[in-house]
Amino acid sequence: MKDNEFKEGFETPNTPKSKQLVRMLSFRVVPAYFREIEKVADKKNVTVSKLIRTYIKEGMKRDNAIDSQEDKDFRVE
């Protein structure tokens, strides 16, 4: 597949936000683990969501699963 070709069902960079599909990952965490995650997030003064997204991104960078361009595109905000 060429860089400018996209698989059917996936958005192009020009697809309006209203037409883009939301891709979401959800998982369950036992309450004891969640409390510990909350403590770390509080110490870092970030939300639990941002902490988890940051850890995912850092892990992907460490494992060389994303390159420098994808790193820029993978916003954690």
N, CA, C and O atoms as CSV, one atom per row, in Angstrom:
chain,resi,resn,atom,element,x,y,z
A,1,MET,N,N,0.844,-1.170,0.000
A,1,MET,CA,C,0.000,0.000,0.000
A,1,MET,C,C,0.892,1.236,0.000
A,1,MET,O,O,1.851,1.320,0.766
A,2,LYS,N,N,0.570,2.184,-0.857
A,2,LYS,CA,C,1.317,3.430,-0.926
A,2,LYS,C,C,0.933,4.325,0.244
A,2,LYS,O,O,-0.138,4.168,0.830
A,3,ASP,N,N,1.824,5.277,0.586
A,3,ASP,CA,C,1.587,6.178,1.703
A,3,ASP,C,C,0.290,6.959,1.551
A,3,ASP,O,O,-0.378,7.255,2.543
A,4,ASN,N,N,-0.073,7.296,0.313
A,4,ASN,CA,C,-1.261,8.123,0.124
A,4,ASN,C,C,-2.536,7.304,-0.047
A,4,ASN,O,O,-3.604,7.871,-0.281
A,5,GLU,N,N,-2.443,5.993,0.065
A,5,GLU,CA,C,-3.618,5.131,-0.042
A,5,GLU,C,C,-4.068,4.724,1.357
A,5,GLU,O,O,-3.244,4.535,2.252
A,6,PHE,N,N,-5.358,4.595,1.535
A,6,PHE,CA,C,-5.888,4.210,2.824
A,6,PHE,C,C,-6.816,3.026,2.651
A,6,PHE,O,O,-7.490,2.895,1.629
A,7,LYS,N,N,-6.849,2.166,3.653
A,7,LYS,CA,C,-7.750,1.027,3.624
A,7,LYS,C,C,-9.190,1.521,3.729
A,7,LYS,O,O,-9.467,2.552,4.341
A,8,GLU,N,N,-10.080,0.780,3.132
A,8,GLU,CA,C,-11.485,1.139,3.195
A,8,GLU,C,C,-11.947,1.132,4.648
A,8,GLU,O,O,-11.615,0.220,5.404
A,9,GLY,N,N,-12.706,2.141,5.035
A,9,GLY,CA,C,-13.192,2.239,6.394
A,9,GLY,C,C,-12.321,3.086,7.299
A,9,GLY,O,O,-12.715,3.403,8.421
A,10,PHE,N,N,-11.130,3.461,6.820
A,10,PHE,CA,C,-10.251,4.311,7.608
A,10,PHE,C,C,-10.315,5.720,7.070
A,10,PHE,O,O,-10.521,5.930,5.875
A,11,GLU,N,N,-10.137,6.689,7.954
A,11,GLU,CA,C,-10.213,8.081,7.553
A,11,GLU,C,C,-8.924,8.517,6.862
A,11,GLU,O,O,-7.842,8.006,7.149
A,12,THR,N,N,-9.066,9.458,5.958
A,12,THR,CA,C,-7.905,10.113,5.370
A,12,THR,C,C,-7.592,11.325,6.238
A,12,THR,O,O,-8.429,11.732,7.043
A,13,PRO,N,N,-6.416,11.906,6.094
A,13,PRO,CA,C,-6.116,13.101,6.885
A,13,PRO,C,C,-7.092,14.244,6.650
A,13,PRO,O,O,-7.214,15.134,7.493
A,14,ASN,N,N,-7.794,14.234,5.507
A,14,ASN,CA,C,-8.730,15.313,5.177
A,14,ASN,C,C,-10.175,15.009,5.568
A,14,ASN,O,O,-11.063,15.826,5.322
A,15,THR,N,N,-10.422,13.850,6.173
A,15,THR,CA,C,-11.775,13.496,6.569
A,15,THR,C,C,-12.245,14.432,7.680
A,15,THR,O,O,-11.540,14.599,8.676
A,16,PRO,N,N,-13.424,15.047,7.532
A,16,PRO,CA,C,-13.922,15.941,8.583
A,16,PRO,C,C,-14.086,15.188,9.904
A,16,PRO,O,O,-14.416,14.002,9.916
A,17,LYS,N,N,-13.853,15.890,11.014
A,17,LYS,CA,C,-13.959,15.269,12.342
A,17,LYS,C,C,-15.319,14.604,12.535
A,17,LYS,O,O,-15.413,13.544,13.154
A,18,SER,N,N,-16.366,15.224,12.007
A,18,SER,CA,C,-17.708,14.674,12.195
A,18,SER,C,C,-17.892,13.332,11.492
A,18,SER,O,O,-18.802,12.577,11.835
A,19,LYS,N,N,-17.041,13.027,10.514
A,19,LYS,CA,C,-17.154,11.774,9.770
A,19,LYS,C,C,-16.168,10.722,10.251
A,19,LYS,O,O,-16.235,9.571,9.821
A,20,GLN,N,N,-15.252,11.101,11.138
A,20,GLN,CA,C,-14.245,10.155,11.616
A,20,GLN,C,C,-14.845,9.234,12.665
A,20,GLN,O,O,-15.677,9.648,13.471
A,21,LEU,N,N,-14.422,8.005,12.643
A,21,LEU,CA,C,-14.859,7.041,13.646
A,21,LEU,C,C,-14.036,7.249,14.912
A,21,LEU,O,O,-12.853,7.582,14.843
A,22,VAL,N,N,-14.648,7.059,16.033
A,22,VAL,CA,C,-13.933,7.136,17.295
A,22,VAL,C,C,-13.434,5.734,17.604
A,22,VAL,O,O,-14.213,4.783,17.671
A,23,ARG,N,N,-12.149,5.621,17.787
A,23,ARG,CA,C,-11.578,4.334,18.167
A,23,ARG,C,C,-11.211,4.440,19.633
A,23,ARG,O,O,-10.461,5.328,20.039
A,24,MET,N,N,-11.740,3.539,20.409
A,24,MET,CA,C,-11.590,3.655,21.841
A,24,MET,C,C,-11.133,2.324,22.420
A,24,MET,O,O,-11.560,1.251,21.994
A,25,LEU,N,N,-10.274,2.431,23.381
A,25,LEU,CA,C,-9.809,1.260,24.100
A,25,LEU,C,C,-10.346,1.356,25.509
A,25,LEU,O,O,-10.193,2.384,26.169
A,26,SER,N,N,-10.963,0.310,25.966
A,26,SER,CA,C,-11.427,0.319,27.349
A,26,SER,C,C,-10.960,-0.964,28.022
A,26,SER,O,O,-10.835,-2.010,27.386
A,27,PHE,N,N,-10.713,-0.861,29.292
A,27,PHE,CA,C,-10.290,-2.025,30.051
A,27,PHE,C,C,-10.736,-1.854,31.490
A,27,PHE,O,O,-11.048,-0.749,31.933
A,28,ARG,N,N,-10.761,-2.945,32.200
A,28,ARG,CA,C,-11.189,-2.912,33.591
A,28,ARG,C,C,-9.962,-3.053,34.486
A,28,ARG,O,O,-9.037,-3.814,34.203
A,29,VAL,N,N,-9.991,-2.300,35.563
A,29,VAL,CA,C,-8.917,-2.346,36.548
A,29,VAL,C,C,-9.568,-2.577,37.906
A,29,VAL,O,O,-10.554,-1.925,38.249
A,30,VAL,N,N,-9.019,-3.497,38.666
A,30,VAL,CA,C,-9.588,-3.738,39.996
A,30,VAL,C,C,-9.429,-2.469,40.833
A,30,VAL,O,O,-8.477,-1.715,40.636
A,31,PRO,N,N,-10.347,-2.231,41.757
A,31,PRO,CA,C,-10.312,-0.993,42.541
A,31,PRO,C,C,-8.968,-0.712,43.231
A,31,PRO,O,O,-8.535,0.439,43.285
A,32,ALA,N,N,-8.324,-1.723,43.744
A,32,ALA,CA,C,-7.039,-1.512,44.426
A,32,ALA,C,C,-5.993,-0.964,43.461
A,32,ALA,O,O,-5.236,-0.061,43.819
A,33,TYR,N,N,-5.943,-1.496,42.248
A,33,TYR,CA,C,-4.991,-0.997,41.243
A,33,TYR,C,C,-5.341,0.436,40.844
A,33,TYR,O,O,-4.461,1.282,40.686
A,34,PHE,N,N,-6.633,0.690,40.684
A,34,PHE,CA,C,-7.048,2.033,40.278
A,34,PHE,C,C,-6.641,3.069,41.322
A,34,PHE,O,O,-6.193,4.161,40.972
A,35,ARG,N,N,-6.794,2.732,42.600
A,35,ARG,CA,C,-6.385,3.662,43.662
A,35,ARG,C,C,-4.893,3.961,43.571
A,35,ARG,O,O,-4.471,5.100,43.773
A,36,GLU,N,N,-4.098,2.945,43.270
A,36,GLU,CA,C,-2.652,3.160,43.136
A,36,GLU,C,C,-2.341,4.022,41.914
A,36,GLU,O,O,-1.472,4.892,41.974
A,37,ILE,N,N,-3.039,3.785,40.819
A,37,ILE,CA,C,-2.851,4.599,39.612
A,37,ILE,C,C,-3.245,6.044,39.906
A,37,ILE,O,O,-2.567,6.977,39.476
A,38,GLU,N,N,-4.346,6.227,40.643
A,38,GLU,CA,C,-4.778,7.582,41.028
A,38,GLU,C,C,-3.716,8.291,41.866
A,38,GLU,O,O,-3.480,9.486,41.687
A,39,LYS,N,N,-3.080,7.567,42.774
A,39,LYS,CA,C,-2.037,8.161,43.619
A,39,LYS,C,C,-0.878,8.682,42.766
A,39,LYS,O,O,-0.380,9.785,42.990
A,40,VAL,N,N,-0.454,7.877,41.785
A,40,VAL,CA,C,0.641,8.292,40.903
A,40,VAL,C,C,0.211,9.508,40.087
A,40,VAL,O,O,0.972,10.466,39.949
A,41,ALA,N,N,-0.994,9.472,39.553
A,41,ALA,CA,C,-1.501,10.600,38.767
A,41,ALA,C,C,-1.554,11.867,39.621
A,41,ALA,O,O,-1.186,12.945,39.156
A,42,ASP,N,N,-2.008,11.740,40.860
A,42,ASP,CA,C,-2.065,12.899,41.756
A,42,ASP,C,C,-0.675,13.456,42.021
A,42,ASP,O,O,-0.482,14.672,42.015
A,43,LYS,N,N,0.298,12.574,42.255
A,43,LYS,CA,C,1.673,13.026,42.501
A,43,LYS,C,C,2.243,13.754,41.295
A,43,LYS,O,O,3.011,14.705,41.441
A,44,LYS,N,N,1.861,13.300,40.089
A,44,LYS,CA,C,2.346,13.923,38.855
A,44,LYS,C,C,1.459,15.087,38.422
A,44,LYS,O,O,1.749,15.768,37.439
A,45,ASN,N,N,0.377,15.307,39.164
A,45,ASN,CA,C,-0.562,16.384,38.882
A,45,ASN,C,C,-1.161,16.281,37.467
A,45,ASN,O,O,-1.255,17.274,36.745
A,46,VAL,N,N,-1.562,15.062,37.094
A,46,VAL,CA,C,-2.220,14.802,35.816
A,46,VAL,C,C,-3.437,13.926,36.080
A,46,VAL,O,O,-3.601,13.379,37.171
A,47,THR,N,N,-4.280,13.801,35.070
A,47,THR,CA,C,-5.437,12.912,35.199
A,47,THR,C,C,-4.983,11.468,35.011
A,47,THR,O,O,-3.919,11.207,34.450
A,48,VAL,N,N,-5.793,10.551,35.482
A,48,VAL,CA,C,-5.501,9.132,35.290
A,48,VAL,C,C,-5.428,8.820,33.797
A,48,VAL,O,O,-4.552,8.078,33.355
A,49,SER,N,N,-6.347,9.388,33.028
A,49,SER,CA,C,-6.369,9.159,31.589
A,49,SER,C,C,-5.061,9.601,30.925
A,49,SER,O,O,-4.480,8.863,30.130
A,50,LYS,N,N,-4.609,10.809,31.259
A,50,LYS,CA,C,-3.372,11.304,30.659
A,50,LYS,C,C,-2.181,10.455,31.095
A,50,LYS,O,O,-1.299,10.174,30.283
A,51,LEU,N,N,-2.139,10.046,32.345
A,51,LEU,CA,C,-1.055,9.196,32.835
A,51,LEU,C,C,-0.994,7.894,32.037
A,51,LEU,O,O,0.084,7.467,31.623
A,52,ILE,N,N,-2.139,7.270,31.824
A,52,ILE,CA,C,-2.178,6.005,31.086
A,52,ILE,C,C,-1.761,6.221,29.631
A,52,ILE,O,O,-0.985,5.434,29.090
A,53,ARG,N,N,-2.269,7.281,28.989
A,53,ARG,CA,C,-1.875,7.559,27.600
A,53,ARG,C,C,-0.378,7.807,27.494
A,53,ARG,O,O,0.266,7.362,26.544
A,54,THR,N,N,0.178,8.523,28.479
A,54,THR,CA,C,1.620,8.794,28.482
A,54,THR,C,C,2.407,7.499,28.615
A,54,THR,O,O,3.390,7.298,27.902
A,55,TYR,N,N,1.987,6.618,29.519
A,55,TYR,CA,C,2.685,5.340,29.691
A,55,TYR,C,C,2.616,4.495,28.423
A,55,TYR,O,O,3.594,3.848,28.048
A,56,ILE,N,N,1.465,4.502,27.768
A,56,ILE,CA,C,1.324,3.738,26.514
A,56,ILE,C,C,2.286,4.287,25.463
A,56,ILE,O,O,2.986,3.526,24.794
A,57,LYS,N,N,2.315,5.610,25.323
A,57,LYS,CA,C,3.193,6.228,24.325
A,57,LYS,C,C,4.658,5.944,24.639
A,57,LYS,O,O,5.422,5.595,23.739
A,58,GLU,N,N,5.060,6.088,25.893
A,58,GLU,CA,C,6.447,5.826,26.275
A,58,GLU,C,C,6.839,4.379,25.989
A,58,GLU,O,O,7.948,4.108,25.527
A,59,GLY,N,N,5.924,3.455,26.266
A,59,GLY,CA,C,6.184,2.045,25.993
A,59,GLY,C,C,6.334,1.772,24.506
A,59,GLY,O,O,7.194,0.992,24.097
A,60,MET,N,N,5.499,2.413,23.696
A,60,MET,CA,C,5.585,2.228,22.249
A,60,MET,C,C,6.900,2.797,21.709
A,60,MET,O,O,7.512,2.212,20.815
A,61,LYS,N,N,7.330,3.937,22.253
A,61,LYS,CA,C,8.609,4.518,21.825
A,61,LYS,C,C,9.758,3.597,22.237
A,61,LYS,O,O,10.668,3.346,21.448
A,62,ARG,N,N,9.714,3.097,23.468
A,62,ARG,CA,C,10.761,2.206,23.974
A,62,ARG,C,C,10.865,0.937,23.121
A,62,ARG,O,O,11.963,0.439,22.873
A,63,ASP,N,N,9.727,0.426,22.679
A,63,ASP,CA,C,9.689,-0.803,21.883
A,63,ASP,C,C,9.878,-0.546,20.395
A,63,ASP,O,O,9.768,-1.464,19.582
A,64,ASN,N,N,10.164,0.713,20.037
A,64,ASN,CA,C,10.325,1.108,18.635
A,64,ASN,C,C,9.093,0.783,17.796
A,64,ASN,O,O,9.206,0.456,16.614
A,65,ALA,N,N,7.924,0.874,18.411
A,65,ALA,CA,C,6.672,0.605,17.699
A,65,ALA,C,C,6.186,1.840,16.945
A,65,ALA,O,O,5.332,1.738,16.064
A,66,ILE,N,N,6.735,3.014,17.296
A,66,ILE,CA,C,6.389,4.239,16.574
A,66,ILE,C,C,7.679,4.969,16.228
A,66,ILE,O,O,8.643,4.964,16.993
A,67,ASP,N,N,7.671,5.600,15.050
A,67,ASP,CA,C,8.845,6.371,14.641
A,67,ASP,C,C,8.661,7.831,15.040
A,67,ASP,O,O,7.657,8.183,15.660
A,68,SER,N,N,9.620,8.678,14.689
A,68,SER,CA,C,9.582,10.071,15.137
A,68,SER,C,C,8.363,10.821,14.610
A,68,SER,O,O,7.805,11.653,15.325
A,69,GLN,N,N,7.934,10.546,13.366
A,69,GLN,CA,C,6.743,11.222,12.833
A,69,GLN,C,C,5.495,10.762,13.572
A,69,GLN,O,O,4.651,11.580,13.936
A,70,GLU,N,N,5.375,9.457,13.796
A,70,GLU,CA,C,4.217,8.949,14.526
A,70,GLU,C,C,4.221,9.468,15.963
A,70,GLU,O,O,3.167,9.696,16.557
A,71,ASP,N,N,5.433,9.652,16.515
A,71,ASP,CA,C,5.558,10.194,17.861
A,71,ASP,C,C,4.948,11.596,17.922
A,71,ASP,O,O,4.277,11.942,18.894
A,72,LYS,N,N,5.181,12.387,16.897
A,72,LYS,CA,C,4.616,13.745,16.845
A,72,LYS,C,C,3.098,13.687,16.693
A,72,LYS,O,O,2.379,14.510,17.260
A,73,ASP,N,N,2.610,12.702,15.916
A,73,ASP,CA,C,1.172,12.569,15.674
A,73,ASP,C,C,0.428,12.009,16.887
A,73,ASP,O,O,-0.769,12.245,17.048
A,74,PHE,N,N,1.130,11.277,17.725
A,74,PHE,CA,C,0.540,10.626,18.905
A,74,PHE,C,C,0.537,11.633,20.051
A,74,PHE,O,O,1.461,11.668,20.863
A,75,ARG,N,N,-0.512,12.450,20.105
A,75,ARG,CA,C,-0.594,13.483,21.131
A,75,ARG,C,C,-1.219,12.925,22.390
A,75,ARG,O,O,-2.164,12.139,22.323
A,76,VAL,N,N,-0.700,13.322,23.532
A,76,VAL,CA,C,-1.175,12.829,24.803
A,76,VAL,C,C,-2.044,13.845,25.536
A,76,VAL,O,O,-2.721,13.488,26.501
A,77,GLU,N,N,-2.039,15.079,25.108
A,77,GLU,CA,C,-2.743,16.208,25.719
A,77,GLU,C,C,-3.810,15.847,26.658
A,77,GLU,O,O,-4.459,16.727,27.222
